[in-house]
Amino acid sequence: MSHPIDDAVRDLIASTDPEAAAILDRERDRQEHTIELIASENHASPAVMHAAGTCFTNKYAEGYPGRRYYGGCAHMDEIETLARERAKELFGCEYANVQPHSGAQANMAVFMALMEHGDTFASLLLQDGGHLSHGMKLNFSGTYFKPVHYPLHYKEGHAQREHIDYDAVRKVCMEHKPKMLLCGYSAYSRQIDFAKFRAIADECGAILMADIAHIAGLVAAGEHPSPFPHCHVVTTTTHKSLRGPRGGLIMTNDEEIFKKTNRALFPGTQGGPLMHIVLAKAVAFGEALQPAFKTYQQQVVRNADALATALTDLGYRICSGGTDNHVMLVDLTARNPELTGRDAETWLEAAGIICNKNGIPNDERKPMITSGIRLGSPATTTRGFTEGEMTQVASFIDRVLDAGLKGDDARQKETEAVTADVKALCAKFPMPGASPAAV
Ligand SMILES: Cc1ncc(COP(=O)(O)O)c(C=O)c1O
């Protein structure tokens, strides 16, 4: 049961390209009938989704509002200004650049703007919850700049196990004097203390950058402390908890940093902005400014907590002891040492539950195997799940993994049963904009 505009778009594509339409059909069907637990994904509203499919895709608008390299940009200026103003209101900052094609592009522009080739910056390791654009060897950030990493508390039994070790952050920063200190993560379930980071940055003379890609929706709704006024520069994606189109955003209160990052983005690292996406960003920011968005984010946090609690009750270990936000890392080995993230991801997908394998802090297994999975609540909350459904999802997960440990026959049987349960649940909670199917 999908949205009438989705159906019309699908029919339009089918009328000229049945081959592409058939693939679209399969993906629509997959999204509708599976439970999306990937923490970095969400279901954008029909208005956001279809804003990205408008005539704005036809337009070149290199430059910024009022200073373009092409004619015919009057409405590009209007929409980019609207998106900027809404972003500024949403995050409570002075300047916003809405042109980054993605989160990694936003980060690249900030690095290029505020550091020289070879400069040192401090960040969290990828395997502790950082992002590849925070210093991974094969990424621009690790190739052209020099990362030093600060640790978590790793000791078993430590009350703050797998939380950021702020004393160690300070120690690393005082030793290496990084040009930039980076906070904000891909798989960290605790609140970030931006004021503490700022105190450390000031002491060691670093620029403080926050990449709030994951928690942007929570921050916008006041469900996670804001990086402003503590951080000098803030980047985010727009498509995760913020529930916009795929894209990036750079924000600051500092005019000089705004000018530098603008130049580093265009012409530094990007060409023409994706103006259809800028339109969709404006629409998404408009949605995020509505009171309903706060209610949604409050439920995102409650749902993540309900899922984490239910999994803990079933014998899994949630890294850091739980979650304050939308995401959690599940240590599968607490449930059974034989369980791997790779198997769990594959087995769960076969039953219609979508997640990603993820290393846990100090994971002894390789990144393609892992001891954990990362789960998040933004997409299921968009569909309307509340705590009861999240508890049910935990039991689906455990049924599949438990059967998987018993062998292929047991797994196949349980996969069929859970798939039916997943489909029934999804039918009760249709995709945004669609009406519920009769169940
Ligand atoms: C913290 C963080 N920063 C940046 C990104 C990169 O975003 P994108 O995939 O849009 O480049 C991600 C994506 O997962 C992320 O988690």
The ligand as an ORCA input file, in Angstrom:
! r2SCAN-3c Opt
* xyz 0 1
  C      29.561     10.610     11.507
  C      29.417     10.539     10.011
  N      29.980     11.505      9.257
  C      29.913     11.494      7.922
  C      29.234     10.489      7.259
  C      29.279     10.474      5.766
  O      28.105     10.774      5.164
  P      27.901     10.458      3.606
  O      27.706      8.997      3.494
  O      26.707     11.285      3.255
  O      29.119     10.930      2.898
  C      28.616      9.476      7.987
  C      27.891      8.416      7.275
  O      27.561      7.386      7.700
  C      28.725      9.489      9.407
  O      28.204      8.516     10.160
*
